[in-house]
C-alpha cells in the first residue's frame, strides 16, 4: 500500500507540474484553456475556475491541457438550426441554447442564417413563425453554448492556439518539459539543504558497518589522495578505480588530520549490469561521499545534478537510436512501479532522488520530435516558422494520429518486457 500511494503521488506530481507549465503559458499568451486534466477516462472529481475545468480522471496514466483551437470545436451552428438566445445587461448574447430550449422560457428562439463566432462575433437569423427582417445579434466574447444543460465557452479566434505567434505557441509547448527540468532542480536543492552537497574531493562520509572500508580502518573525513601509484583528486576518480578492481588488494594513501596514512583495502565483488544490460562485476568498499552545506553550493548542486542526469539520459537515448542498447532495456509504467517499490524501501530521500530522475526523463522524452509528443508539435511550429505558413491541419492530424498509434504499440511492447522481467 505504501508503494501504491508513493507511486500515485510521485506520478501525479510529475504530470501536474508538466501540465501546469502548459496551462500557465497558454493563459499568459491569451489562449482559452478549456480543461486541465490529471489522468484519462471518466471524471472522478472536477470544478471550474477562471474559465478552466479542472478534472481528476479515473485512469492515472498521464494528463493533458485542452486549449481552444487545438482540436475541432465541440459545437458547430449551421443555417437552419433553431437556437435560443439569452442576453446580458449590455444587450449582447451571453448564452446560446442549442437544445432543450423548453427549459429556458426566457430565451429568444431564432432560426440561424449565418454565424461567425471566430472574428465578427455575430449571429444572424429569423425569429420562428414570424415574418420579419433578418436579425443580427452581437455575441459576448465570453458567451456560452448550452447543450444538454452543460456550458461550453465559445472561443473567438484570438483565444485559439492557432492565432498566436510561433514563439508563443512554441513556448506553450516547451513549458511542460521545462517545468519538469525545474522540478528536478528544486528537488535536488531540497536534498542538498537536508543532506548536504557532496564535496568534489575524494573525502569519506559515512562508513558502512561490516564493509571493506570499516575493516581497513577508513574514517569519516579521510581524503584519498593516492591509490597505488595513481594520484587521486576527485570522488569520481576514486570510485572509478574502486569499481574497476573488484576483489583486488589496493594500497590507499589518505590525508587524515593533516597527516598522510597508508591503508590496504580489498573491494567487495558485486554483480551489476553495464549500459547494454550485460552482467559485470564491480568493486565496492561501503562508504558514502562526504557532504557540506552552503546556499550557493546547494543551488549549484541542483543545476549540476539536473544537467548530469540530462546528459546521461540523452546518451542512453542516442545509444538506443543507434542500436547500441536494446529496446528490451526500456521500462514502462510496470517497470517504473517495480523500481519505485524498491526505492521506497530505502527511504524518503531516495524516493525524492528517484522523482527528480523521472522528472528529467519525462521532460526529455516529451521533447523528442515524435508525433503526439510536445517535441513533435514543436517540430511543426518550427516548420511553419521556416516556411512562413502552417502545415495543413489535416496533414498534421494524420501525422499525429499515426504517431500516437505507433507510440501505443511501443508502450505495449515495453509493458510486456516489464512483465517478463518481473514474472519470467
N, C-alpha and C positions, 0 to 999 in steps of 0.2 A: 504493500500500500504506500509506503514511503517513496518508493521509486516511481510509482504512478503519479503521485502528487508532484514530486520533483520534476518529472518529465513534462507534465502538463504546464506547470508554472514556468519552467525554462523555455519550452517551445512557445508558450503563449507570449512570454516577454519578447522573444526574438521576432515573432510575427507582428506583435503590437508595435514595436519600435520601427520595424521596416515599413509597415503600412502607415504609421503616423507620419513618417517622413514624406511619403507620397501625398498624404492629405494636407499637411501643413503648407507645402509648396504649391499644391493645387489651389488652395484658398488664397495664398499670397498673390498668385497670378490672376485671381478673379474668377477661377473656374467654379462651377457649381458641383460640389461633391454630394452625390446622391446618397451614397452608403459607405460606411466604414465597417467592414465585417471581419470578425475573427472566426475562422472555421468555414465550412461549407455545409450545404444541405439545409434542412428545416431550421427555422429560428427557434432558439431556446429562450432568448431574452433580447429585448430591443427597447430603445427610446429615441426620440428625435430632439435634436438641439441645434440651433443655428443652421437650419436648412438641411442638416445631415442626419440620416437614420443610422444609428449605431446598433449593431447586432452581434450577438454571440450565437453561432450556429452549431449544429449537432456534431458534425464530423471535424475533429481537431486536426486538420491536415493542411493548414495554411491560412490564408486570409486574402482580402482584396479591398481596394478602394475603387468605387464605381463613380467615375467622373462623367458628367453630361457630355455627350458627343462622342465618347469612345465606343459606344455601342449604339445601334439604331434606337431612336426614341421609342418609348413604350406605346404611346398613343398617337395615332395619326388621324386627323379630321379631313374628310373629303366632301366635295359638293354633294348635296342631297342628304347628308346626315342631319338628324334632328338633335339639337343640344339645348341645354338650359344654361342661362347666364345669370350670375349674381354679381352685384356691383359694390364697390367700396364707396366711401364718402366723397371721393374725388370724381365719381361717375365712371371709373374705369372697371372693366371686367376683372374680378379677382377670383371667380370660381367658374369653371366650365364643367357642367354636369353632363357626362357622356351617356349614362344610362340611369335607370331608376329615378327618372325625373319626377315621378309622382311623390317621391319622398322630399321634394324640395318645392313646395307650393309657391314660394315667393320668387322662384326663378322665372326668367323671361325666356320662353321657348321659341327658337328660330330654326329655320332650315338653312343650312350652310350653303353659301355660294362660293366664297373664297376665304382662305385663311392664310395668314403669314405671321407665325409666332417666332420666326427667326430674326427678322430685320425690322419690318414695319410695326409689328405687334398690333395687328388688327384682325377682326373677324367681320366678314360681310355676309348678310343673309336676309331672309324674309321671315316675318312673323307667320306662324302657322295659321292657316284658314283666314288670312287677312289679305285683302287686295291693297297693297301699298308699295311704295318705292323701296328700292334696295337700301337696307340699313347698314350703317358702318359703326362698329364699336371699337374703341381703343382698349387694349388689354394691358393690365398692370404687369410690369416685368417680373413680379414675384407671384403671379396668379397660379392657381392650382387646377389641374384636372381632377374631377371627382368621378371615379369609375369603381363600381361595386362598393361604394361608400368608402373608398380609400383615396387619400390625397397624394397626388404626384405633382411636384412643382414644375412649371414649364421652364425651358432652358433657352433663352434668346441666344443668338449666335455668339455674342460677346461673352457669354458664360460657358461656352463649349470649349473642349480641349483643342479642336482644330483651329479656333480663332486666334490662338496665342502664337507668339513668335517662336521660331525653332529653339531659341535659347531658353524661353520659359518652359516649353514642353520638355526639352532635354533635362532641365533642372528638376522638373517634377518627376521624371522617370528615374533620374540618378539619385534623387533624395532618399529613396528606400534603402538601397545598398549603402549610401553614405552614412545613414543613421546606424546601420549595423557595425560599420567601422568605428564610429564614435562610441557606440555602446561598448565595444571591446576595449577601447582606450579607457573609458570610465571604469570598467570592471578591473582592469589592471592597476589603475590608480588606487582604487579601493583596496585591492590586495596589497599594494605597496604600502599604503597607510597602516594596514593592520599587521602585516607580516614583516614589513621592511623590504628594501630593494636589494636584490643580490649584488654583491660587490663584483668588480671586474677581475680582481686578482684571485689567485687560487688559494683563498683563505677558507679554512674549515668552519662550518657552523655546527649544527647538532650532530653528535656521533651516535650512530645506532648501536644498541647493545648486541652482543654476540655476533659481531661482524669483524672482518679483517682489520678495519680501521681501529676498533676498540682493542683488538688483540695486539696490534702493532704499537699501541700507545699514543695514537694521534689524539690531540686535544682541541677543543674549540679555540678558534683564533690562530691556530697554527697555519702558517702560509708556506705552501710548497713552492720552492724556487728552483728545484732541480730534480729530475728523475733520471737515474743512471748518469750518463754524461750529457743529457739534454736539458738545456735551460728552459724553465717554465715561468711564464709571466701572467697568464690568464687562466681563468677557470676552464674555458673551452679547451685550451691546450692540455691541461691536467686531465680532464675527463676523457679526452680523445685517446691519450696514451693508456689510461687505465682500461678503457673499453677494448683496446686492441691487444691487450695482454692478459687474457683470462688464464688463471692458473699459473702464471709466470711470476717468479720472485723478482721484486723490483726494489732498488735502493732509492729512497727519497731523502732529499735534503730539505728540512723545514726551518723556517725562521720562527723561533719561539721566544718571546720577551727580549727580542734584540739579539739572541744568540742562535747560531746555526747548529742543528742536530741532525744526525743520520738515523733514518728509520727504515727497517726492512719490512716489506708488506707483500702478501700474495693475494691478488684479487680473486674473488669467487668467480666460478664459471656459470654464467646464467644464459638460458636459452632465450632467444629473441628472433625477430624477423627483420630482413632488410627492406628497402623501399620497394623491391619487386615481390615481396611476400615470401622469399626463400628463407628457410631456417638458418640462423647463425648463432654463434656463441660469443658473448661479450663479457668483459670483466666489470665487476662491481666491488666496492670496498665498504659501502654502508655509511656514507657521510653526506650531509646536506651542505649546500653553499652558504657561506656567511652572508648576513644581510645588515643593512644600515637604514636609518630613517632620516629623510630630508625632503622638504617640499619640492625643491627643484629636481632632485633626483627621482622623486616619485612621478612627477609629470613627465620627465624624460623616459622613465621606465614604461609608462603607459603607452607612449608613442612608439618606442623602440620595439616593445614586445608585439604590438599590433603589426608593425612593419615586418618583423621577423616571421610571424605566422603567415602574413600575406605572401611573403616571398616563398615560404615553404609550400603553401597551397598552390601557388602558381607553378612552382617547379614540378610538383606532382601532377598537376593538370597537363602540363606540357609533355610529361613522360607518358601520361595516358593517351594523349593525342598521337604521339609518335610511336606508340606501341611498346614502349619500354616497361610499362606497367599494365597488367591485365585488367579487364573490366571486372573480373572477379574480386578485385580489391575494393571496389566501390561499396558503400553501405547506404541503405535507405532507412526509412523510419524504424524498421525492426532492428537493424544493426545499431542504429543510434540509441534506441531504447535499451538494448542489451549493454552497450558501452556505458550508458548513463547509470544503469543498475550497478555496474562495477565501480563507477566513480562515486556514487552516493555512499557506498560502503566505506570509502576512505575519508569522508568528511565534507563539511560545507565549503571549505576553502577550495578544495579540488573541484567541487561542483561549479563554483564561480569561474575557475580557470577553464573548465570544460565549456561553460556557457560562452565565455569570451572566444574560445577557439571556434565554436559552432557559429557564432555571430559573424566572424570573419569569413568562414566558409560560405555562409548564406549570402553575404554581400558579394563575394567573388562569383559564385555560381550565377547569381542574378544578373551580373554584368557580362556574362558570356553571350556573344551575339547569336543566340539561338532563338527560333520562333517562340512566341508566347512568353518569353522572359523579358525582363527590363532591357537587357542588352540587345535583344532582337528588335525591340521597339525603338531603342536609341539608334540602331543602325538605320532604320527608315527615316528618322528625323535627320540624320547626317546625310543620307542620300538626297532628301528634299533640300537641305541647305546647299548641297553641291549643284543639284540640277536647277534649283530656283523654282521648283514646283513639286507638289507632293506626288507620291506614288498613288495610282488609282486605288481607292479604298477596297474595291472587290479583290484586287490582286494581293494587297497586303493581308486582307482577311483570309484568303486561301493559304497564303504562306504561313500565317499563324495557326490556322486550323490543322494543316498537315504537320507542322512542327509540334503542336500540342499532342497530337496523336502519337507521334514518334517518342515524345518525352514520356507519355504514359506507358508506352511499350518498354522503354528503358527502365521506368520505375518498377514494372512487373518483373523484369529480369533481375534487377538489383535486389528486390524484395525476396525473390526466390533464392538468390545467392545467400542472403542473410539467414533465411530459414534453413538452408542446407548447412551453413556453418554452425547453427545452433543445435540441430537435431540429428545431423548425419555424421 
